[in-house]
Amino acid sequence: MTELLEQAFTQASKFSEMEQNLLAKRILAEMDSEQHWNRAFARSEDLLSQLADEALAEHRAGKTKRLEPDNL
C-alpha cells in the first residue's frame, strides 16, 4: 500500500462508522466504474480505430469543417 493511501485510510479511520461505510461505498463504486470503462474500451478498440480512420478519410477528402465554438 502506498504512503498516500495509508494516510487516507488513517484519516478515514477517524470517521464515524456511517461515514466510513459511505466512503467505502464511494470508493468501491468508483473502482467498479473504472473497471467497467476499461472493459468497454478494450472491447471497442477495433471500432474506435475504424471510426478514427473514417474521420481522417473524411477530413482528407475535405468533408469536414473547422469547429467554431462561438457559432454553435
N, CA, C and O atoms as CSV, one atom per row, in Angstrom:
chain,resi,resn,atom,element,x,y,z
A,1,MET,N,N,0.852,-1.172,0.000
A,1,MET,CA,C,0.000,0.000,0.000
A,1,MET,C,C,0.895,1.231,0.000
A,1,MET,O,O,1.911,1.272,0.694
A,2,THR,N,N,0.509,2.231,-0.783
A,2,THR,CA,C,1.324,3.445,-0.849
A,2,THR,C,C,1.155,4.271,0.428
A,2,THR,O,O,0.192,4.113,1.179
A,3,GLU,N,N,2.117,5.147,0.638
A,3,GLU,CA,C,2.081,6.021,1.812
A,3,GLU,C,C,0.853,6.935,1.771
A,3,GLU,O,O,0.212,7.174,2.794
A,4,LEU,N,N,0.540,7.435,0.595
A,4,LEU,CA,C,-0.607,8.326,0.465
A,4,LEU,C,C,-1.911,7.603,0.793
A,4,LEU,O,O,-2.777,8.150,1.475
A,5,LEU,N,N,-2.046,6.370,0.301
A,5,LEU,CA,C,-3.264,5.607,0.593
A,5,LEU,C,C,-3.347,5.290,2.079
A,5,LEU,O,O,-4.432,5.324,2.660
A,6,GLU,N,N,-2.216,4.983,2.696
A,6,GLU,CA,C,-2.200,4.754,4.148
A,6,GLU,C,C,-2.666,6.002,4.893
A,6,GLU,O,O,-3.430,5.904,5.852
A,7,GLN,N,N,-2.208,7.169,4.456
A,7,GLN,CA,C,-2.638,8.422,5.090
A,7,GLN,C,C,-4.144,8.605,4.961
A,7,GLN,O,O,-4.814,9.019,5.908
A,8,ALA,N,N,-4.671,8.292,3.777
A,8,ALA,CA,C,-6.105,8.436,3.548
A,8,ALA,C,C,-6.889,7.507,4.469
A,8,ALA,O,O,-7.890,7.915,5.058
A,9,PHE,N,N,-6.438,6.257,4.596
A,9,PHE,CA,C,-7.137,5.309,5.464
A,9,PHE,C,C,-7.002,5.693,6.934
A,9,PHE,O,O,-7.938,5.505,7.711
A,10,THR,N,N,-5.851,6.226,7.320
A,10,THR,CA,C,-5.676,6.680,8.704
A,10,THR,C,C,-6.655,7.801,9.018
A,10,THR,O,O,-7.275,7.817,10.081
A,11,GLN,N,N,-6.788,8.735,8.085
A,11,GLN,CA,C,-7.745,9.818,8.283
A,11,GLN,C,C,-9.176,9.293,8.299
A,11,GLN,O,O,-9.984,9.703,9.132
A,12,ALA,N,N,-9.485,8.391,7.384
A,12,ALA,CA,C,-10.834,7.845,7.295
A,12,ALA,C,C,-11.192,7.042,8.544
A,12,ALA,O,O,-12.363,6.967,8.917
A,13,SER,N,N,-10.202,6.448,9.185
A,13,SER,CA,C,-10.479,5.649,10.383
A,13,SER,C,C,-11.003,6.506,11.529
A,13,SER,O,O,-11.545,5.979,12.501
A,14,LYS,N,N,-10.848,7.803,11.426
A,14,LYS,CA,C,-11.353,8.728,12.456
A,14,LYS,C,C,-12.817,9.076,12.229
A,14,LYS,O,O,-13.457,9.660,13.104
A,15,PHE,N,N,-13.348,8.728,11.078
A,15,PHE,CA,C,-14.753,8.998,10.764
A,15,PHE,C,C,-15.649,8.070,11.571
A,15,PHE,O,O,-15.201,7.045,12.087
A,16,SER,N,N,-16.905,8.439,11.670
A,16,SER,CA,C,-17.888,7.556,12.295
A,16,SER,C,C,-18.060,6.319,11.418
A,16,SER,O,O,-17.638,6.305,10.262
A,17,GLU,N,N,-18.676,5.293,11.972
A,17,GLU,CA,C,-18.901,4.065,11.204
A,17,GLU,C,C,-19.730,4.344,9.959
A,17,GLU,O,O,-19.454,3.800,8.890
A,18,MET,N,N,-20.743,5.186,10.095
A,18,MET,CA,C,-21.598,5.507,8.962
A,18,MET,C,C,-20.800,6.233,7.869
A,18,MET,O,O,-20.947,5.927,6.686
A,19,GLU,N,N,-19.963,7.186,8.265
A,19,GLU,CA,C,-19.154,7.919,7.281
A,19,GLU,C,C,-18.138,6.999,6.609
A,19,GLU,O,O,-17.883,7.127,5.411
A,20,GLN,N,N,-17.562,6.081,7.367
A,20,GLN,CA,C,-16.616,5.128,6.787
A,20,GLN,C,C,-17.300,4.243,5.755
A,20,GLN,O,O,-16.750,3.976,4.687
A,21,ASN,N,N,-18.518,3.788,6.088
A,21,ASN,CA,C,-19.263,2.953,5.142
A,21,ASN,C,C,-19.623,3.719,3.881
A,21,ASN,O,O,-19.556,3.171,2.781
A,22,LEU,N,N,-20.007,4.988,4.031
A,22,LEU,CA,C,-20.319,5.815,2.854
A,22,LEU,C,C,-19.085,5.999,1.984
A,22,LEU,O,O,-19.162,5.900,0.759
A,23,LEU,N,N,-17.954,6.266,2.614
A,23,LEU,CA,C,-16.704,6.437,1.874
A,23,LEU,C,C,-16.320,5.135,1.166
A,23,LEU,O,O,-15.908,5.150,0.006
A,24,ALA,N,N,-16.457,4.024,1.866
A,24,ALA,CA,C,-16.119,2.725,1.272
A,24,ALA,C,C,-17.005,2.448,0.063
A,24,ALA,O,O,-16.520,1.966,-0.961
A,25,LYS,N,N,-18.291,2.744,0.169
A,25,LYS,CA,C,-19.195,2.531,-0.957
A,25,LYS,C,C,-18.802,3.388,-2.151
A,25,LYS,O,O,-18.855,2.928,-3.292
A,26,ARG,N,N,-18.407,4.636,-1.894
A,26,ARG,CA,C,-17.993,5.523,-2.986
A,26,ARG,C,C,-16.716,5.018,-3.647
A,26,ARG,O,O,-16.600,5.037,-4.872
A,27,ILE,N,N,-15.765,4.569,-2.843
A,27,ILE,CA,C,-14.512,4.046,-3.394
A,27,ILE,C,C,-14.780,2.806,-4.236
A,27,ILE,O,O,-14.271,2.689,-5.351
A,28,LEU,N,N,-15.580,1.875,-3.706
A,28,LEU,CA,C,-15.892,0.648,-4.434
A,28,LEU,C,C,-16.647,0.947,-5.726
A,28,LEU,O,O,-16.392,0.323,-6.756
A,29,ALA,N,N,-17.572,1.898,-5.673
A,29,ALA,CA,C,-18.320,2.262,-6.879
A,29,ALA,C,C,-17.389,2.876,-7.919
A,29,ALA,O,O,-17.528,2.605,-9.112
A,30,GLU,N,N,-16.456,3.688,-7.484
A,30,GLU,CA,C,-15.501,4.310,-8.401
A,30,GLU,C,C,-14.613,3.252,-9.055
A,30,GLU,O,O,-14.360,3.307,-10.259
A,31,MET,N,N,-14.145,2.295,-8.264
A,31,MET,CA,C,-13.301,1.235,-8.824
A,31,MET,C,C,-14.095,0.370,-9.783
A,31,MET,O,O,-13.569,-0.040,-10.818
A,32,ASP,N,N,-15.354,0.082,-9.464
A,32,ASP,CA,C,-16.202,-0.705,-10.354
A,32,ASP,C,C,-16.439,0.046,-11.664
A,32,ASP,O,O,-16.406,-0.546,-12.742
A,33,SER,N,N,-16.677,1.343,-11.559
A,33,SER,CA,C,-16.894,2.163,-12.748
A,33,SER,C,C,-15.645,2.177,-13.629
A,33,SER,O,O,-15.740,2.077,-14.852
A,34,GLU,N,N,-14.489,2.301,-13.008
A,34,GLU,CA,C,-13.231,2.315,-13.760
A,34,GLU,C,C,-13.033,0.993,-14.496
A,34,GLU,O,O,-12.624,0.981,-15.657
A,35,GLN,N,N,-13.321,-0.117,-13.823
A,35,GLN,CA,C,-13.193,-1.428,-14.466
A,35,GLN,C,C,-14.190,-1.564,-15.613
A,35,GLN,O,O,-13.870,-2.124,-16.661
A,36,HIS,N,N,-15.395,-1.048,-15.407
A,36,HIS,CA,C,-16.414,-1.095,-16.467
A,36,HIS,C,C,-15.920,-0.374,-17.710
A,36,HIS,O,O,-16.006,-0.908,-18.815
A,37,TRP,N,N,-15.399,0.846,-17.534
A,37,TRP,CA,C,-14.925,1.619,-18.688
A,37,TRP,C,C,-13.727,0.955,-19.341
A,37,TRP,O,O,-13.618,0.950,-20.567
A,38,ASN,N,N,-12.822,0.392,-18.541
A,38,ASN,CA,C,-11.661,-0.310,-19.113
A,38,ASN,C,C,-12.103,-1.475,-19.989
A,38,ASN,O,O,-11.570,-1.678,-21.080
A,39,ARG,N,N,-13.085,-2.243,-19.504
A,39,ARG,CA,C,-13.595,-3.369,-20.300
A,39,ARG,C,C,-14.286,-2.863,-21.567
A,39,ARG,O,O,-14.105,-3.423,-22.648
A,40,ALA,N,N,-15.078,-1.801,-21.423
A,40,ALA,CA,C,-15.808,-1.261,-22.576
A,40,ALA,C,C,-14.839,-0.752,-23.640
A,40,ALA,O,O,-15.040,-1.005,-24.828
A,41,PHE,N,N,-13.801,-0.045,-23.235
A,41,PHE,CA,C,-12.840,0.466,-24.206
A,41,PHE,C,C,-12.030,-0.665,-24.829
A,41,PHE,O,O,-11.698,-0.608,-26.014
A,42,ALA,N,N,-11.713,-1.675,-24.055
A,42,ALA,CA,C,-10.964,-2.811,-24.600
A,42,ALA,C,C,-11.774,-3.512,-25.682
A,42,ALA,O,O,-11.228,-3.917,-26.708
A,43,ARG,N,N,-13.076,-3.655,-25.453
A,43,ARG,CA,C,-13.933,-4.320,-26.444
A,43,ARG,C,C,-14.160,-3.442,-27.670
A,43,ARG,O,O,-14.422,-3.955,-28.758
A,44,SER,N,N,-14.064,-2.138,-27.506
A,44,SER,CA,C,-14.398,-1.243,-28.615
A,44,SER,C,C,-13.171,-0.725,-29.361
A,44,SER,O,O,-13.293,0.145,-30.223
A,45,GLU,N,N,-12.006,-1.245,-29.040
A,45,GLU,CA,C,-10.779,-0.740,-29.656
A,45,GLU,C,C,-10.828,-0.797,-31.179
A,45,GLU,O,O,-10.465,0.175,-31.841
A,46,ASP,N,N,-11.268,-1.916,-31.745
A,46,ASP,CA,C,-11.342,-2.046,-33.196
A,46,ASP,C,C,-12.337,-1.054,-33.788
A,46,ASP,O,O,-12.060,-0.433,-34.814
A,47,LEU,N,N,-13.489,-0.906,-33.148
A,47,LEU,CA,C,-14.497,0.025,-33.633
A,47,LEU,C,C,-13.986,1.458,-33.569
A,47,LEU,O,O,-14.181,2.227,-34.510
A,48,LEU,N,N,-13.335,1.825,-32.470
A,48,LEU,CA,C,-12.793,3.173,-32.353
A,48,LEU,C,C,-11.731,3.443,-33.412
A,48,LEU,O,O,-11.669,4.539,-33.969
A,49,SER,N,N,-10.910,2.459,-33.686
A,49,SER,CA,C,-9.882,2.593,-34.716
A,49,SER,C,C,-10.526,2.796,-36.087
A,49,SER,O,O,-10.072,3.623,-36.878
A,50,GLN,N,N,-11.579,2.039,-36.360
A,50,GLN,CA,C,-12.296,2.169,-37.630
A,50,GLN,C,C,-12.930,3.556,-37.750
A,50,GLN,O,O,-12.850,4.191,-38.801
A,51,LEU,N,N,-13.554,4.017,-36.679
A,51,LEU,CA,C,-14.175,5.345,-36.707
A,51,LEU,C,C,-13.132,6.443,-36.902
A,51,LEU,O,O,-13.373,7.418,-37.614
A,52,ALA,N,N,-11.977,6.278,-36.268
A,52,ALA,CA,C,-10.901,7.255,-36.435
A,52,ALA,C,C,-10.418,7.277,-37.879
A,52,ALA,O,O,-10.191,8.348,-38.440
A,53,ASP,N,N,-10.260,6.106,-38.483
A,53,ASP,CA,C,-9.834,6.030,-39.889
A,53,ASP,C,C,-10.849,6.717,-40.801
A,53,ASP,O,O,-10.475,7.434,-41.729
A,54,GLU,N,N,-12.144,6.491,-40.528
A,54,GLU,CA,C,-13.193,7.118,-41.333
A,54,GLU,C,C,-13.166,8.650,-41.177
A,54,GLU,O,O,-13.316,9.387,-42.152
A,55,ALA,N,N,-12.974,9.102,-39.951
A,55,ALA,CA,C,-12.933,10.539,-39.712
A,55,ALA,C,C,-11.748,11.177,-40.429
A,55,ALA,O,O,-11.882,12.248,-41.021
A,56,LEU,N,N,-10.594,10.527,-40.378
A,56,LEU,CA,C,-9.420,11.058,-41.069
A,56,LEU,C,C,-9.626,11.066,-42.576
A,56,LEU,O,O,-9.217,12.013,-43.247
A,57,ALA,N,N,-10.250,10.035,-43.117
A,57,ALA,CA,C,-10.518,9.982,-44.551
A,57,ALA,C,C,-11.467,11.108,-44.963
A,57,ALA,O,O,-11.269,11.743,-45.999
A,58,GLU,N,N,-12.487,11.352,-44.158
A,58,GLU,CA,C,-13.414,12.457,-44.458
A,58,GLU,C,C,-12.693,13.800,-44.404
A,58,GLU,O,O,-12.942,14.676,-45.234
A,59,HIS,N,N,-11.801,13.962,-43.431
A,59,HIS,CA,C,-11.056,15.216,-43.314
A,59,HIS,C,C,-10.148,15.417,-44.529
A,59,HIS,O,O,-10.085,16.507,-45.098
A,60,ARG,N,N,-9.453,14.356,-44.912
A,60,ARG,CA,C,-8.559,14.450,-46.075
A,60,ARG,C,C,-9.344,14.723,-47.359
A,60,ARG,O,O,-8.823,15.351,-48.282
A,61,ALA,N,N,-10.581,14.260,-47.420
A,61,ALA,CA,C,-11.414,14.472,-48.607
A,61,ALA,C,C,-12.100,15.838,-48.580
A,61,ALA,O,O,-12.886,16.159,-49.472
A,62,GLY,N,N,-11.799,16.643,-47.554
A,62,GLY,CA,C,-12.379,17.980,-47.481
A,62,GLY,C,C,-13.835,17.992,-47.039
A,62,GLY,O,O,-14.551,18.955,-47.314
A,63,LYS,N,N,-14.280,16.961,-46.373
A,63,LYS,CA,C,-15.678,16.878,-45.954
A,63,LYS,C,C,-15.912,17.372,-44.527
A,63,LYS,O,O,-17.007,17.223,-43.984
A,64,THR,N,N,-14.887,17.957,-43.929
A,64,THR,CA,C,-15.031,18.444,-42.554
A,64,THR,C,C,-14.901,19.955,-42.531
A,64,THR,O,O,-14.380,20.570,-43.461
A,65,LYS,N,N,-15.394,20.544,-41.429
A,65,LYS,CA,C,-15.273,21.992,-41.228
A,65,LYS,C,C,-14.584,22.251,-39.898
A,65,LYS,O,O,-14.701,21.469,-38.955
A,66,ARG,N,N,-13.869,23.355,-39.841
A,66,ARG,CA,C,-13.223,23.754,-38.598
A,66,ARG,C,C,-14.296,24.073,-37.563
A,66,ARG,O,O,-15.276,24.754,-37.865
A,67,LEU,N,N,-14.108,23.582,-36.352
A,67,LEU,CA,C,-15.051,23.836,-35.267
A,67,LEU,C,C,-14.913,25.271,-34.798
A,67,LEU,O,O,-13.817,25.718,-34.458
A,68,GLU,N,N,-16.000,25.976,-34.780
A,68,GLU,CA,C,-16.028,27.354,-34.297
A,68,GLU,C,C,-17.039,27.414,-33.146
A,68,GLU,O,O,-18.234,27.594,-33.380
A,69,PRO,N,N,-16.562,27.264,-31.902
A,69,PRO,CA,C,-17.452,27.201,-30.743
A,69,PRO,C,C,-18.404,28.388,-30.627
A,69,PRO,O,O,-19.518,28.231,-30.127
A,70,ASP,N,N,-17.991,29.573,-31.079
A,70,ASP,CA,C,-18.850,30.745,-30.995
A,70,ASP,C,C,-20.049,30.648,-31.913
A,70,ASP,O,O,-21.036,31.359,-31.723
A,71,ASN,N,N,-19.977,29.772,-32.913
A,71,ASN,CA,C,-21.073,29.641,-33.878
A,71,ASN,C,C,-21.910,28.391,-33.663
A,71,ASN,O,O,-22.686,28.010,-34.540
A,72,LEU,N,N,-21.767,27.751,-32.520
A,72,LEU,CA,C,-22.560,26.551,-32.253
A,72,LEU,C,C,-23.978,26.903,-31.867
A,72,LEU,O,O,-24.786,26.012,-31.606
